[in-house]
């Protein structure tokens, strides 16, 4: 596995810096990441660990999705992860990665993580927050996400909030 060097900053760095980019720019970043992930899905690859530190913005502002170390090839019948093994990052983990077998990981799993990323970009925090990562994971599986409009300091259209809510649907077929 080899990847070209990308000279830039991760989305995690951008979001933690003083002077956040405008809301439209943050939404563009997630949109561009979604387009890159759709390309991976078209080639039967699910990333399984989308998070701000795995999105890099190069010097021209182009988004690069990094770290396919936990990716799953949907055409590959072999299992590289053990049964019952939880993989990914708690703050952006879809419900099916929390409480289901690896076979339940589908492209919609990445859509959920993109929804959590968009939530983070808009609300300033992931949908679920707790000091204990296990608590966060189980909130993804069992608790309705908060309304992004209530946590955002920006005025969001109902349509935009609906996109976030749909991406964060518990059932993969509803995303």
N, C-alpha and C positions, 0 to 999 in steps of 0.2 A: 504494500500500500504506500504510494508516494503521492504527494500533493505539491503543487507549485507554491512557492512563497508568496504570501499576500502582504504587501506593505500597507498597514492601516491600523485600525482600532476595532476591538470587538464592540458589539452592541452593549455589553455589560459595562465597558469603560465609558462609552458615550452616555449611557443612562446614569452613571454615577458621577459624571463630571458636572461642574458648575456650568450653567448656561445650556440647558437642554435644547436640542433642536426643536423647531416648531412642531406642533402636533401633526400637521400634514406630512412633514418629513418623517416623523416616527412611523406614521401609518404607511408611508411609501416603503420604508425599510422592511416592514413585515410583509407587505404585498409582494415586494421583490423576492423575499425569502420564500414566500408561498409559491411563486412561479418556479423558483429553483427546485423546491421540494416536489412540485407537480412533475417536473422533468424526471426526477428520481423515481417517482411513482410510475410514470409511463414506462420506465425500465424495470419495474417490479422490485424496487428497493424502497424500504421504509427505514427512515433515519433512526427513530426511537430515542433520541436524546436531544431534541431541539431546545435550546435555551439561549439566553443572551450571550454567553461566552462562546457559543458555537456559531455565531453570526459575525462575520468580519466585514467591515466597510473599508474598501480600499481608498486610496487618496482621491479618487474621482467620485467617491460616494457609491460605487457599485457594491452590491451585497454578495458575499460568498458564504455558502453554508459549509462549515468545517466539521471535522471529527465524525467520520462515518464508522468509528470503531464498534459501535453497538448496532449498526445497520443490519437489517434482515433482508435477504433476497427471497422474495415470495415464491420464486420458482425452485428454490433449493429445499429439498425434503429433509436435509440433515438439520439437526438442532445443535447449535453451538452453545446454547445456554441450557443449564440444567433445569429439569422440571421444578416448578415452584420458585425459581430464582427471580428476584425482582431486579430489573435493570432500569436505568434512567436516573433523572434528577427529580426529586420529590416535588419541587415547586411547579414543574411543567409536565408532570406525568399523567397520561390519560388513565381513566378508570380501569380499562382492560389490562393495562400493564401492572396495575396494583393487585388485582384479584383474579387474574385469569392466566391460562396457559399461554405460552408464546404463540400458539396458533391463532389466538384471538387478535394479535397485533396485525393491523391492517392499515392501509393508507389513511383512513380516518383517524388513526391514532396520532399521526403527525398533525392532522388538522386540529385536533384538540390542543396539542402543544403550541401550535401557531396561535390559537385563540388565547391561550395563557400568556404567550408573548405579547400579543396585541393588548391584552388586559394590562400587563405590566407597563407597556409603553404609554397607555392612556391614564391609568389610575396611579402609577408610581409604585406599584407593588404587584406581586402575583395574586391570583384569585384567592389563594389560601396561604395564610402565614401562621407559623407557630415555631417555637424553638425546637420542637421534636419533629424530625423529618417523617417519622412514622405517622404522627398525627396528621400532618399535611397530606401524606399519601392517602390515608383513609378518608380525609375530607374530599379529595378528588373523587373517590369511589362512592361516597355516601351522602355528601352534603351539596345542596344547590349552591352554585357560586353566587357571590353578592352581585348586585346590580352595578355594573361599571359606571353608570351615570351618577350613582350616589357617591362613588369614591373619586371620581375625576374632578379636578379643579377647572376643567374646561366644559363648555357647553357642547354636549354631544347630541347628534340627531337621533331620534328613535330608531332609524334605519341602521345607523352605525352600531348602536347598542345591541340591536337585534342580530347583527352579524357576529358580534362577540359572543352573545348568548348562544347562538346556534353552534358556533365552533366549540363551545364548552358543554354541549349536550352530553349527558352521561352515556347514551346509547350511540355507538358508532354510526349506525344507519341514519341517525337524525342530524349528523353534522354536515 
